[in-house]
Structures are given as C-alpha cells and as structure tokens.
C-alpha cells in the first residue's frame, strides 16, 4: 500500500494544484444528491417537528459528511482508480490533485460536518453521521472492497444510513420505521451496483477488486440480482404501509415500480453470455436510480414535508 | 549555513497555477462567509425557539 501511495505521488505533474472543480469532484456530488434526498425523506416522514432552518442546516451537514467520505474514499482508492476507465479521470489518478490534499480536505470536512451536526441538532445524529463516514471509509473502502465479493452488500449499509440520520435529527431516536427506510436502500444497493459491475467487470478485474462478477462469474451475479430485486420489491412495497408511515396507495405504486425492477432484473438474468454490450444491465442500472428516487419522492409527497414545514 | 532566499528565488508558480490558487482562495472565502451566515441564522433559529418555549423574552 505504501508503494502505491508513493507511485500516486510520482505521477503528479507540475499542475497538481487542483482547481475548485477538482475539490468539488472529490465530494462525489451525484452520490451526495442521493444522500441528501434520502435524508430529507427520513426527516419528513419522522413524527414530530423540526425548524426548517435547523432542518436545512442538518441536511447541509449530512451532505458535507457524505462528501467527506467520498473524498477519503478517492484518497485511499487512487491506486485502483487509476486502473479503471470509469474512475481514471478522477482528480487524484488524473494527477490534478495531490493525495495529501484530498486527505486533508476529507478529514477536515468529516470532523467539521459531524461537529456541526452535533451542535445544531443532537449527539445521536452526529454519532450516526460519524459512524456512516467511518463505515464507508474504513469498513468498506479500506477493508471489504478489496477483500470480499460481498463488499457492496455489507458496505451498502453506509449508503443506507442517511434516512436514519434524517429521522434522528427530528426525533433524537432510531426507530423501526427509520430502519425500514434503511432496509430499502440496503437491499437496493446490491442489484444497483452489480448491474454496473456486470458491464464493468473487466475494469474491476484489472484493478484486482473482487466484485461478484469477477469472483463468481456473470451467471451467479445475474441470479443474485434477480433474488435481491424480488426481496427489495416486497420489502419496499409492504413495510412502509405496514408500519403506517405510508398509505396503501404508496404500497400499490411501489409494487408496480418494483414489478418493473424485477422484470428488468429478469431480462438481465436471461441475457446470453455472448452479449458483450449488456444493454439489459445498463437499463437496470439506470432504472434502479429512478426507482429509488420515485419511492422516496412518493413518501415525501404523501407526507407533505410534514416534519419540516 | 546560510539559507537566505533571495528575491525572485524559490517556488515560482505558472500563470495557470496562480489562476487556480486565486480561484481556490475565492472559494474558501465564500465558504467561510457562508459558514458564518449559516451559524448566525441557526443561532437565531435556536434562540428564537428557546424564547418561544420559555413564554417570550420578557
């Protein structure tokens, strides 16, 4: 690992004083937007009330915390990011930023966002944000990602925690309802990422990352995607109405959206081994993002921003 | 040991690097101002809530 760090430094040219856009890229803005949205829904559906200013400040802290985790992930993963087409243009492997700058940036934002959230809301929310960053950076990035094909299954917990944090901002507690939101994102993560890793498996193989298609093969991955899709559909459609934080109408729409998810997973499952373009996998990956967005959007609309307005 | 750096010696940044440094400085300044503003607004929101809880400021 030490050698990798040194070689990262070695590829830096004289232009390693990155611009503002490079620092923004370190925060993984697309991941951040999903985190903010799911945390917002966690806040909105929680019982009780939070001042809109406090709510907005909490969302900002959660967003910055997620960004910090992204920056620390890019700092640690620069050696393998350089080997993969999707990640090679990132600021550190591309030589636009020094690894140490990304590390300092990420640590400062991580400490700052957790402290800020604790001051503005409550210690539980701050502790959950700190745990999320720790889990993503240490448990997922440093440990699981390079050691097990179950990396994104377990690591998905980090991405599933923001609605729990949002809920804790309002209620100062972790409840079964917020854990249901956690479970939806947790079950959504594997089929979402495995669809991507199916058509990027050569990238992961080159970088030595033991993603499921690399270790177990495409056929096994397709089956796992299908199984997770069915379980996700049932959980996402049944749990929120059963726990009374969504209406039966949500359950019906979630069931229909899930049916399309399962159908697309089925087309992936039926994809012949000779298919190198893997359009069904690309379609499932794209739809999976729309699916999660729509599920949480319905919860938000049904609740009418109840806890925040 | 005479390590005095004469004027014009040391690290010289290119025009592009200077431009990027200026942009970073502006971004840091804006972020700091935003941070101060957020703390101000959040403090008002929290104090306002507490005054309301205690039945008014009188």
Contacts between the chains, C-beta under 8 A, distances in Angstrom:
chain1	res1	chain2	res2	distance
A	14	B	14	7.4
A	14	B	17	7.7
A	15	B	16	7.0
A	15	B	17	7.1
A	17	B	13	7.6
A	17	B	17	5.1
A	17	B	20	5.4
A	17	B	21	6.4
A	17	B	24	8.0
A	18	B	20	7.0
A	18	B	24	7.9
A	19	B	20	4.6
A	19	B	23	5.8
A	19	B	24	7.2
A	20	B	23	5.2
A	20	B	24	6.0
A	20	B	27	4.6
A	23	B	24	7.6
A	23	B	27	7.5
A	51	B	45	5.1
A	51	B	46	7.9
A	51	B	49	6.1
A	53	B	41	5.7
A	53	B	42	6.2
A	53	B	44	7.9
A	53	B	45	3.9
A	54	B	42	6.6
A	54	B	45	5.7
A	54	B	46	7.1
A	57	B	38	6.1
A	57	B	41	7.8
A	57	B	42	5.0
A	60	B	38	7.1
A	120	B	42	5.6
A	120	B	46	7.9
